């Protein structure tokens, strides 16, 4: 999952772009690059490997442009090296891209027939040449992008920088998230609000199919048809979270040790602790007693959280539960009885298969409830109800604190539905709430065993295989443990 940043600034932007890219390192990458306008001319610096390699390159060969784009790449087409690193450019346009262009080969063949020469085998370079080709018959960069976008098949987020256009960035989103940041005489693009947090808290998210024209005075949003539209500006709290490892060796260790705090914070959002009951932060828009089925969809670790929650919904709420990996559910075309409840689970709120599953469930007249860690995400915006996990940004690729916070929210939902359906007594609710209140302390106790756990890990470090076993709710935990190992 690549990272995208763009800045229209009033001072040289290369250092700020690299800083924003550092906040996207959690997405994984194998190369990185920056392009700015130096006296109106597109100029790039790219490097294989870590961002520090790009930083070293910029220290030797600085860029002074006031507008630019940057990228961290996770290779899909072409080897992970400097040549294939983004931004890709020609003499008219530079582009950075997150996603996959499915028809890039046929587009490349058509462009070669028109005289275009390609330096790489990447799908992204094709986008730059396609826009340059459209600019041959049009003076406007904006018109060229508008003509090029409908020719692309696939999922993508894009940012464009143009030769000679010191006050112009263009972004586009189809299937991958992209956010606009608002500053004083400055404008920003980023894969998420976390990347832009050092510069602004005022964010607008592009809707599916949108593209946007940025100038220092503001932004003009277009929908997939090209019509000018309004998109809401929101104030995010992303800057409240520090993206550093603190005293820990890596982000995963840091986030493991944050679990007592964030699980406690999440439970406090859903529980009336003094009253011994669940107090959801929203009203259910349906008659819980008439509810006939719950459908859970998610991917990866979030799917395993759903597998555990199935036991709770069936036991506490006496509801039949279907659960599917979202990447399978979206293609099954499963018939769904109207007015059921579909719960989608995603840390980022941008998981493509989970979002597609949400849209299918909505087309089947389901009530949509999302359990997400990013309440401004696409999944959250398209849901009828949002049950946030209050885990804070999860930078480590392997989910830890988001998983335990998802379980906390799902447990509260199952208890609340049981009470609303009249199948769970007040005494049982109070007992279960008491057990939930104890969870942060139990996690803290477990973390105190870190020394013993490390000894066990060393004793197992050279094992050639491992078998995880579990029954009931421990079965999904065994799956999650195997995934982590």
N, C-alpha and C positions, 0 to 999 in steps of 0.2 A: 504494500500500500504506500504509494509515493506521497511526498509532501510538496505543497505549492505555496509560494509567497510572492506577492507583488506589491511594490510601493511607488507611489508618486510623492516625492518628498521635496523639502526645501534645502536640504543638505545632502551630501553624498550618502547613498542608500545601501551600498554593498555590505557594510558591517551590520546594519540593522537586518538585512535580509538573512545573513548567516545566523544572527542571534535568533530570529524567528524560526529558521530551519532547525536549530538546536532543540526547540520546543516540540518539534515534530519527529525527533529521532526515534521515539517509541514506535513509530510505524514501521521501522526497519528500512534499511537502504544499503546499497553497495557502491554508490557514487553520488556526487553532488556538483552543482554548478550555479553560476550567477551570470546574468547578462544585464548590462546597463547601456545607456546612451551616452557615449563620450563625444561631446561636441556634435551631437545629433546622429552619431554613427553607432550601430550595434556592435558591442564588444563583449566577448565572453571570457570567463575563467571557469574551467572545469577540472575535476580531479576524481580519480578512482579512490575508493575506500572511504575513510572517516572524514567527517567535516573538518577536522583539524588539518587534513591535507589540503582542503580547499582554502582554509584560513592561511596556511603557509604560502600557498600560491598567490593569494591576494596580498600578503605582506611583501612578496617579491615583485609582484606586478599589480599595483593597486588600481582600483577603478574609482573614478570621481563623479560618475553620473548621478543625477538627481532623480532618475526614474529607472526602475529595473524589476526583474523577475528572478526568482530562484527556485531550486528544486532539489529534493533528495529522491534518488531513483532506486527502485527495486526491479531488477531486470526481468522482463517478460519476453521481449523480442530483441535479440542482439546481446552479445557478451557484456558483462559488467566491466567496462573500461572507460577511459576518458573520452574516446571517440563517440561512444554511444550515450554518454552522459548528457542530460539536459542542461541548459536549453539547447534545442536544435534551431538552426537559423540559416537564412540565406541573405541576399542583399536587401530584402524588403521587410522581413519579419522574423522575430524569434518567438518560440513557443515552449511552454512547459506543460506536462500532461500527466494526469493520474488516471489510469484505466487501460482499456484495450480497444483498439479500433479493429473491428472484425473484418472489414472490407478493405484493409490497407493495401493488400496485394493488387487488387483490381484497380484501385485508385493510382497506385504507383505505376502500373503498366500503362495506364492512360496518360499519365503525366510524362513518362519516358517517351511515349510516342510524340509528345509535344515539345521534346527537347530538354526536359529536366534531367539533371544528373544528381544521383544520390550518393552520399558518402557512407551511409550506414544501412543496416537491414532493419532498422527500427520502424515501428508504426508511427511514431511521433514525427519523424522527419517528413513523412508524407503530408501531415497536416500543414507544416510550414510551406511546403511547395504548393499545396492546393490553394492556400490563401494567396500566395504570391501570384499564382496563375489567375485567380479571380481579380486581382488588382490590376492585371494587364488591361482589362477592359473597363476598369472603374478607377477613378481617382481616390475614392474614399476607402480607407481601411475598414471602416464600420460596415460599409456595403459588402466588401469582400468577405468578411467574416460571416455576415448574414447569409451570403450565398453559399459559403463553404459548409456551414454547420449541417444543413439538411442532407448533405452528401455523405456524412459520416454515419456508419452503423457501429453500435457498441455502447459501452458505458465509459464516461469520461468526465473529468474536470479539466479545464484549459485556462491558461493565461497567456495573452499575446502582448508583445512589445514591438513597436514599429519604427523602422528607420526614419529619422527626421521628425518624429512625433513625440516631442518632449512632454506633452501634457495629455497623454493617452495610454490607458491600459484597457484591454478587453478581456473579460472572463466569461466562461460558459460552463454550464453544469447539466449533465445528463447521466444520472445513475451514481455519480460520485459527488460528495458534498463540496460546497464552496461558499465562503462568507466574504462579505464586503465590510471593511472597517472604516469608520468615519473619524477624521481628525480635523484640526484647525488648519485649513489650507493644504491638507495632505489627505491622501486616500490610500486604502490598503486592500489587498486580496489575500486570502489564506484558506488552507484546507479546513481549518476550524478556528474557533475563537481563541483557543489556547495559544496558537501561534501568534496572534495579534495582540495578546494581552499586554505586552510591554508598551504598546503604542496607543491603544484605545480600548474602551469597554463598550463603545457604541457599535453595534453589529447589525447587519442585515443578511439573512440567509437567502440564497437563491433557491427558488422553487424548482421542481423537476422541469427540465427543458428550458429554463431561463438562460439568458445571457445579458451581460451588463457592460456599459460603456462608462469608464471612470475617467474623470478629469479632476484637477485639484479642487474645483469648485463644487464637486458632487458626483452623483451617479445617476445614470439613466438605465432603467431596467426594461428588458424586453422579454415577452413570453416566447414559447416555441414557435408561434406564428409570426413573430417579429413585432407584434403590437407593443407599444409602450404601456407599461403597467406600474402600479405602485406596490412596493413591498415594505412591510413594517420594519422600523428600526427598533431594536431592543437593547437594553443595557444588561450586559453579562457580568458574572462574578468570576470570570476565569482568572483575572489578575490577582484574586485573593489567594490563589494556590501557588505555592512555590514549586517550581519544577527543578528540584535538585535532590541529590541523594542524602544530604545531611551527613550523618556519621556512618551511614551504611555503605557496604561494598557496591551495591547495585540497587536499582529501583525495585526489583522484586523483593529483596530483603526488606527494604524500607516499607513497602506496601503490606507485607506480611505483618510487620510490627505495628502498623497503623490500624489493624483490624479491631482491637478492643475499642478504640475511639470512634471509628466510623460506623461500626455495627451498633454501638451505643447511641450514636447520633441518629442513625436511621430508625432504630426502634423507638426512640423518643418522639419521632415524627408521626408514628402510627399507634402509640399506646397511651392510654390514660393509666399511668403507673399507679397513682394513688387509688384509682377506682377499680383496678384489676380488670380492665377491659380494653379491647381494641377500639380506637377512635380514628377511623379512616379520615384523611384530609379532604375527602370529597363525598358527595352523595351518590349512591348507586342510581343510575337512570333507568332501572328496570326492576321488575318485581322478582326478588331473589327466589321466592317460593315457586314461581312459575318457570324458573330457569331449568332447562332440560339437559344441558351438556356444557362442558368447558373444553375448549380446544387450546392446547399449548403449542407454540412453535418457537424455535430458537436454533442457534448454531453453536457448536463447540461446547465450551464450558457452560454457557447459558442454557444449552439444551440439557446438560446434566442437572443443572439447578431445577429445570422444569420436570425432569424425571423424578427427582425427590419430591417436588411439590405435588405431583400426581397422587402420591400416597396421602398427603395431607388433605387435598380437596375431596378425595374419596372417603377418607375416614372422618374428617371433622364436618364437612359440608354435605356428605352423602350425595355427591354429584359424580356421574360418569365422566371420565376424562379421556380425551384423545390427545396424544402427543406425537409430534413429528419433527424430524430435522427439517428446518425451513427450506433447505435446498431440494428436498424431495416433495414436501407438501405443496410448494408453489406449482409443481408440474402435475400433480395427481388429479386436479379438477374434482376434488372430493365433494359430493353433495352435502350441504349443511342445512339443517333445519333452521328456519328463521328465528331471530331473537335469542340465539345462543350467545355465549360469551367466549370470545377469542382473546387469549392473553399472549402477547408477543414479548420476548425477553431479549434485550440487547444492551450491552454496556455502552457502546458508542451511540446507539440510536440511529446508526447509518448502515447497519449490516444489510447488504443488497438483497440477499435471499429472504431475510426476515421481513424487510420492507415489502417485497413482492408478495409474501404470504399475508401480510396485513391487508394489502390491497385486494387480494383474492377474498379473504374473509369478509371484508367490507362489502364486496360485490355480492356476497351470499347473505347479506342482511344480518351480520353478526354485530354485537356490541364489541368494540375494540378497547382493550385495556393494555397499555404498554408499561413494562417495567424497564426503565432506562436510567442510565447514570448521567445523561446529558439532556436536561429537560427542554432545551431549545433545538434538539435534533429533529431530523425529518420524521422519524417514527413517532416521536412525541407530538409533533405538529399535526400529524395525520390521525392521531388517536382520539377517541371519544373521552377516555379517561387516561391520566398519566399517574403512575405510581413511582415516584423517583426513588432511586437509591442515593444516599448521601455519602458516597464513598470518596468524593473528590477525584481529580484526574488520576487515571490508572495508566502509568507510563510503561510499566513492564509488559512485555508481550504476553506472558503467561498470566492469566487472570488469577488474582488472589482475593483482595479485599472486595472487588466487585461481586465475586461469586458469593461470599458470605453475606454481603448486603442484599443480594438478590434473594437468597434463602430467607433472610429476615423479613423482607417485604412479602414474599409469597406465603410464608407462615401466617403473617397478620391477615392477609387476604382470605386465606382458607378459614381461619377462625371467624372473621367477620361474616363471611358467607354462611357459615354454620349457624351463627346466632341469628342472622337475618332470615334464614330458612326455618328456624325453630327446631333444629335437630341437634343443637349443642346447648347444653344447659349453662346458666350463669356460673355455676360452681366449676364446671369444666373449663369455661373460658378463663376464670380467675386462676385456675391451676396452670393452664397453658401460658397465660401471660406472665405468671410468676417464673415459669421455666425460661421464658424468653428474656426476662429482665436479668436473669443470672448468666446469660450467654457471654456478654463482654468480659465478665470476671473469669469465666471458665477459659475463654480464649487467652486472657492474660496469664492464667496459671499454666496453660499449655506452652506458651512462649517462654516461660521460665525454665522449661526443660530443654532449651536450645542446646546446651552443652551435651546432654545425653543423646539428643537427636543427632548431633554432629558425629558422635562416636559411632552410632549405629550406621549412619551414612557412610563413614569411612570403611566400616566392616563389609558393607555391601557394594562398595565402589567398583570392584572388579568382577562382579557377577555378570554372567553372559546373558541372563534372562531373568524376568521376574513375573510372578503370577499374583494378581490381585483378586481376592475373593470377598464377596459380600452378599447379604440377603436383605430383602426388604429395602428400606431406605439406605442401607449400606451398600447395596448393589450399585446405584449410580455413583456413590462416593468411590467405589472401587474403580469404576470407569474413569472418573476424574483423576484419581491417583495414577492410573496407568497412563493417562494422557500427559500428566505432568512429568512422569519419569521418562 
